[in-house]
Amino acid sequence: MIRLIENLCAINGVSGDEQDVAAAIIEQIKDYCEYEVTPLGDVIAFKKGAKHPLNRVMFDAHMDEVGFIITYITEEGFLRFATVGGIDNRVIQGKPVVVGKNKVYGIISSKPIHLIDRDHRDAPIKAADLSIDIGCRNREEAEGLVSVGDRVSFDSPFVRFGDGFLKSKALDDRAGCAVLIKMIQSDLEYDTYFSFTTREEVGGMGAQTATYTVKPDIAVAIETTTAADIGGVAPEKRVCFLGKGPVISFMDKGTIYDKRLYQLALDTAKEYKIKAQPKLGVFGGNNAGSMHQAVGGVRPVGISMPCRYLHTQSCVLQEEDITATYDLLMKLSQVYAICD
């Protein structure tokens, strides 16, 4: 599964430009299920199980990643851009990126600090004040390589380090996609739906349309979520912890999760001795915010892998949390299929 995650993370797929990710996923699942591609680019799969369920259950993971989009090319050949998704501007200065389908290498550049007035050095950084240097001498040269509207991804290799830690761009949510792929490639007890969705980072539009297509009774958002288990963070603000298994949410900024399904997830993890943890706070949001409001209302569940440095070029997961997430979801595919 880790090799699969590495391969998926290597693909660039900023929101609205996920087709290469979709193609790679289809290649992995096409021999194991029925699938269709929606007009927004979602991949919706149906896996036949040994039994027909009482509840139609859909497991969802999003294919897109945060990044940037080119808005203007200057006379000097620098690229102006806007962020796509929730990116902290403080983490992007000096970072390497790749632009467009030609994968043009670039560096996010900013004014040197010695040229910034002392009174403004601590002011918040704005993406509008930054640009991307692709090594061109003028606009004409740059226009031969890139275009306005091109997506820009972080250039960040996949690295294993420490005791089972993984670092890469786009672990949010290619790790979730990999878990769903492995579920589809496994034998399932009950008929199950899966959605690999677009545009989560900009509002969850793909998940909304996928839910209208499948019309599930229960929708499970498989995600990564912010782990602040690092130095200098108060215990009550750490949200979740790497190495303690999948994170089960009771509420976030977009969803109040189904209380019965939340408890079933915790109870199932305990019964089968799978590491799991509740999310310690009301933060963030995911595709459940779109899915639970569709088709007259759908019962939502949120299960995430704890991730440090989310929405940066250096997302960090721990391998055992990924495995535990797969193990728990395989059990929940049976529990949710027949629960009340």
N, C-alpha and C positions, 0 to 999 in steps of 0.2 A: 504493500500500500504506500510506503514511503517513496518508493521509486515512481509510482503513479503521481503522487503529489508533486514531486520534483518536476516531472514532465509537464504537468498542468500549469505549475507556477511559471515555467519558462515561456509560456505563451502569453502574448500581450493581449489584453481584452478589457480596456477601459470602457465604462458604461456607454452603451449605444454602439459598441464595436466588438461584440462578443463572438462573432461568427467562427473565428478560428478555434476558440475554446469549445464551442458547440460541436464543431467537426471532430475534434479530438475525443470528446465524450461519446459521440455517436459511434466512432470507431471502436470504443471499448464496450458498448452495450448492445450493438446491433444484432449480435448472435444470441442474446439472452432474453430479449423482450420485444414487444411491439413499441413503436415510438412514432411521434409526429413532431413537426416543427411549426410553431405558430407564426403569424405575421410579425410579431415583435421579436422573433428569434428564440423563444423558449423551446427547450426540448422536453416534451412530455412523454414519459414512458409508462407502459403498463406491463407488470411482471405477473404472469400467471402462477398462482400458488397451488398447493395441494387441496385447499378448501376455499369455499366462497365465504367472505366475511359478513358479519352483521353490519359493520360500519365500513364505509368507503374511506380509506386512509390515504393521505398524500404526504409524502416526505419531500421537502423542498430545500434546495441549496442554490445560491446565486452564483452565476458564472463571472460577473463583472468585477473589476477591481477599481480602486480609486486611481486618479491620475490627473491629467491636464488636457486642455484642448487649445490649439493654436488660434489666436484671434487676430494677429497682425504681424506683418514682416516689416521691419524698419529699413530705412535707406542704407544703414550700415550692415544689414544682413542678420540682425538679431531677431529672435522670435518672441513676441508678446503672447501671453497665455492666460487662461482662466483655469481655476481648479475644477475638477469633476469629482464630486463627493466631498466628504468632510475631512479635509487635510489641514493640519496645523502648519501655518506658514513658517513657523520657527524651525521646522525640521527639513526644509527643502533647499536652503541656500547651499550652493556648492555641490549639490548632488548630481550624479550622472543619470542621464535619461536617454531613451530612444524615441525617435519621432517618426510616426507614420508607418506605412507598409514597407517603405524602404529601410526601416530601422536605422535612421540617421542618428549617429551618436551626438550627444550634446551635454552641456553642463549648465545648470541653473545658476546664472550669474547675478551679482548684486554689486552695488557701489562699495568700494573698499571702506572699511570703518574709519580710516584716517581722513576720509573726505566727507564724513558725516558730522554735522555740527554736534558738539558734546551734548547739547540740550535735547537732541533727538535720537541719540544712540540707543536709548532704552525704550523708544516708541515701538508699538506693535508693527511687525513687518507685514506689508501688503503685497499680495501676488502681483498687483498692477504695477508695482515698482520694480519688479524683477523681470528678467528676460532669459532666454535660452541661447547660449552660444554654440552654434554648430560649425564654427570654424570657417564661415564665409566672409568675404570681403565687402559684399554689397547685396542689395535686395535681389537683383537679377540672378546672382549665383545661388542665393538661398531658394528662390522660387523654382530653380531647376531640380531641387531636392525635396522640398516640402510644400504643403499648401495650407492655407487657412482652413480650419476644420479638422486637420489631422489630429489624432489622439497621441498623447505622450505618456509613456510608462516609465516608472523607475527602472534603472538598470541595476539589478541586484541579484547576484548569483545565489543559488541554493547552497547552504552550508550546514553541515552537521557539526555540533560542538558540545563540549561538556558531557553531562550524563544524559544522553538521549534528547538533547535539544536540537531544534531545527530552526534555521533562519532563512527567510526569503521575502521578496515582495509577494503580494497576492495570496498569501496563505488564507486570508479573508477573501473569498470563501472557497478556494480551490481544494482546501482540506476537506470541507464539507462535501464538495462534488465527488471527491475520491471515495469518501465513506459511502455515499449513495451508489456509486458505481460498483463497489464491492458487494453491497447488498443485492443489487440487481444480478450480479454474477453468482450469488449464493442461492441455495434452495430455500424458498420461503414457504411458510406454513399456509399463508392466506394470500389471495389476490391483492396486489398493492400497486398504488400509483406513485410515480416519482416526477418531480419537476425540477429542471435545471433552468433557472430563470435569469432574465436580463434586467439591468437598470435598477438593481436594489440600492446601489449607492446614491442614486438621485431621486428616490421616492418609491421604489417597489412596484413600478408599473407592470413589469413582467409577471410578477407573482400574482397581481390582481387578475390579469387576463388568464393566467394558467388556472387559477381557482375557478373562474367562470367556465373554463373549458372542462375541467374534471368534475366540478361540483362535489367536493368531498364532504363528508360529515366531520372529519377531523383533519386538521392541517398541522404538520410538524415542521417548524423552521429549524434547519440544521445550520449552525452558524459558528463563528468565533466571537468571543466577547472580551472586552478589556480586562486584563489582569494587571492590577497595580501592586503586585506582591514584590515590590522593590524597595530599596532603601529610602528613608525619608518620608514614607507614606504611613499615615496613622492606620492602625489595624482595622478600624471601622470603615475605612475608605478603600480598602484593597480589593473589594468586589469579589474576587475569586483567586484561586491559587493554582499554579502549574503543578502537576503531579498528583492532584486530588481528583482527577476524573472530570467527566462532562459536567457542565454547569446548567442547572435547571432553573428557569426563571419563573417567578410568581407575578412579576409586573415589570415593565420598563416604560420608557417615554411614549411608546406607541400602542401598547397592548396590556390589558389585564388578562392573564392567562387563565384558562379553565382550571378551577380549583381541584376538581376531581382528577383531571388528567395530570396535573402537577403532582398530586400526591401519589398517583399510580406510578409515575416515573421514579420518584424517590423510593417507594416500596419495592418496586421491581429491582432496582439497583441493590437494595439491601438484601432481598431474597436470594439473588444470584451472586452476591458478594462481588459486585462490580463497583469500583470506586465512582462516586458521584458527589456533587456538592450543590447546595442552593446558591443562587446569585445573591450576594450580600448588598443589596441596594437597588434603587430604581434609577437605572442609567440606560442610555442608548436606545436602540430600537432595531428592528429587522423586518423581514418580509411578513411576519405574522401580523404586523400592523395593517397591511393591505389585505392579507388573506382572510382574516377573521371578519372583515366587513363585507365581503363579497357574497353573492348568491343568497341573500337573505340571512347571512350569518353562518360562520363556521367555527367550531370549537378549536381554539388555538393551543399549541404547545410550543415552547421554545427551549431547545437543547443546544448548547454551544460548547466549543472547546476553548479553554482559557488561553488567551493570547496576549503576550506582552508587546508593547510598542505598535499597537494596532494603527492601521492607516498610515504607515510609514514604509520606507524601503526595507526595513528590518523587522518584520513581524517575527515573533518567536513562539513556537509551540513545543510541547514535549511529546515524544513518541507514544508514551504509555497512555496519555490522555486521548490520543487519536484512536488507539486500539480499544480503549474502554468505551469510547463513544460508539464505535461500531458494534461492540458486544451488547451495549444497552439498547441500541436501536433495533438490533435483531430480535431481542426479547420483546421490545415494545411493539414491534410490527405484529406480534401475536396478541399481546394484551389489548392494544387499542382496537384491534379488529373485532373483538367480541365484547368489549366493556359497555357498561350502561352510561 
